[in-house]
C-alpha cells in the first residue's frame, strides 16, 4: 500500500474507532491522525512549527491552583475536557474562563490543581477557516430535537453529549444528520427545552 493521505485514512478509520469505552480518546486520536494524513498530502502544510489543535495537560501544567496557561492558544476559541469528570467543562455555566494570553482558569467549586494529578485536554474549535469542533447548547436547537449547524453541511460529524458523557451512536439510532447540516437527537424522551444541555460536534 502506498503512503498517501487516502490510504492512511483508510487504515485509521479501520483501526481507530470511537467505541463506547475510551470513546473520547479514540475520537481525538482519530481526528489527529486524519489531520496528519491531510498534512502529508498537502506537502507538509505548516510543518513542525504549526499549532497543535489538541493539547493534553496535567496538574503539572498549572501555574497555581486554577490557572493553566497555553500561550499557543492565545486569541483562539477553545474547549476544555476534564478526564476525571469524563466531560467538557461548561463555560456558559461558569465552570471555566479564558486566560489573557491563552489557556484557561478552572472555576469549579473547590477545584485545586495541587490536590491531585488531574488530566485535561484543551482543543481548538478551529484552525483558520477550518472548523474542527462546534460546541452547542439547548439554545442552538430550533425545536425539541433538531440542532441545525449550516457550516457543517455535507460534513461527516460525531456528536458528544456532555451531560451523558458519551458519543451518541448513530448506528444505534441515537441521532441522525439534518438536511443542511447539524443533527437530530433521537434518544427516547429527549427534549432540548427541558434543560440547558451541551453537545460538542466533531468534524471527521
N, C-alpha and C positions, 0 to 999 in steps of 0.2 A: 504494500500500500504506500502510495507516495505521501510525502509530508506537505500537505496543503490544508488550508482552513476547512474545506468541506470534509475531508477525510478525518481530520482531528475532531471536528464537531460530531461526526457520526459515532466515533468511539466514545466521546464524552457523554453523548446522550444515551449510548448503550449501557455504560457502566456507572455513570454518576447521576443518580436519580433522587427525587425528593420523597423517599419513603417516610411514613409517619414518625418512626424513630430517627432522631438526628435530622429531622426534616429541614430545619433552618440551615444547619451547617452544610448539608448536601446541596441545598438550593444555592447557597452562597458560593460553594466551590464550583458548582456547575456554571454559574454566571461568570465567575472569574476566568475559568478555563475557556469559555466561549469568547470572552473578550480577548484573551491571549491569541486565540485562533484568528480572530479578525485582525489583530495587530500583525500577525505573521503574514497574512495575505496582503496587508496594506504596506508591506515593506518596512515594518518596524515602527511606524507611527512616530510617537514622541520619544520612543526608546526608553532606556532605563531611568531617565530623568522625569518621566511622566508622573502625575499624581495618582496613587492607587485609589480606587473608589471604595475599598473596604479595608479598615484597619482594626485588627484585633488588639484589645487593650486589657490590662490588668490593673490592680490597685497600685502596682509599682509605677504606672504612668501618671498617677495623680500627684499634684504638687502640694495639695493639702487634703483635708478630709472630703472635699466635694468637687474640686476643680481638676479637669483633665484637659490640658491644652493640646491642640493639634494644629500647629501653625500652617501645615499644608492645606488645611480645610478653610482657611480664612476667607470670608466673604461667600462661602458656599452654603447651600441648603443641605442639611444632613438629617439622618435619622439615627437613633441610638437604641441598640438591642442589648438587654441585660440578660446574660446567660443564666444566672442563678434564679431569676424570676421567670425565665423562658418566655419573655415577651418584650416588645418595644416599650420604651418609656413614652408617655403621652405628654407632649409639650403643651398642648392646649389645656391640659388639666394641671399644669404647674409642676410636673414631675422632673423637668429639666429645662435649662435655658442655654442659649449660645454664650460662649465666652468671647470677649473682644480679642481679635487676633486669631480666632479659630479654636474649635474644641467645644466642650460642654461642661456645665455645672449641674450636678445631681441635686435636686431639691426634695427628694423623698424624705419623709419624716424619719429622723434618727439615723439616716444613712451616714456612715463614716468609713471611708476607704481604708483607714488604718486598722479596722477591727477584723478584717479577714482578707483573703485573696479573692477579690471579685473579678469577674470577667465581663467585658463589654465588647460589642462590635459597633464601631461608628462607620457609617457609609454615606457616600454622596448620593443625593437623589438624582443627579445627572452630571454629565461632563460636557460642557459647552451646550450644543444643541441636542446632544444625545440623552434621552430620558432613560434612566436605569430603574427607577422606582418611583411610584406615586403614592404618598400617604393620603388616605381619605378617611372621613368620619361620616357619621349619620347625616350630617348637614349636606353632604355631597349627593345623597340619594334623592331621586326625583319622585319616588313613591316608597312603599314599604320594603321593596326588594331590589329595585334597579338603581345601579350606580354608573351613569354614563361617564366615560373618560375619552373624549373625542381625539386627544393626541395619541391614544393607543389604538386607533382604528387600524385593523389589519395586522396587528401585532399579536404574537403568542405571549400569553401572560400566565402568571401564577398568583394566587390570592392568599395572603396570610391574614387570618382572623385573629387579631390580637387578644381579644377577650377569651377566646378559646385556646390560645397558644398553639395554633396548628395551621398548616396549609390546608385549605379546603380541597377536597378531592373531586375533580371534575368528572372522572370516570365513575365515581360513586353517586353522581347526581347531586352534589352539594352546591355546585354553582355552574353557570353557563355564560358564554360570551353574549354581549349585547351587540346588535347591529349598530355600526357606527363607533364602536369602541366602548370598553367598560365591561361590567359583569352584572349578573343577576344571581342573588343568593337564593338557593333552593332548599335550605335547611328547614326542617319542619318547625313551624311556629315562629320563624324569624320575622321580625318587624322592626325596621330601622327607626321607627318613630318612638319605640318604647324605651330607648336608652341611647347614650352617646357612644356608639360602637366605633372601633378603629380597625381599619384594614390597611395593609401595605401590599401594593400591587407591583410585582416584579415583571420587567420585560425580559423575555427569554431569548 
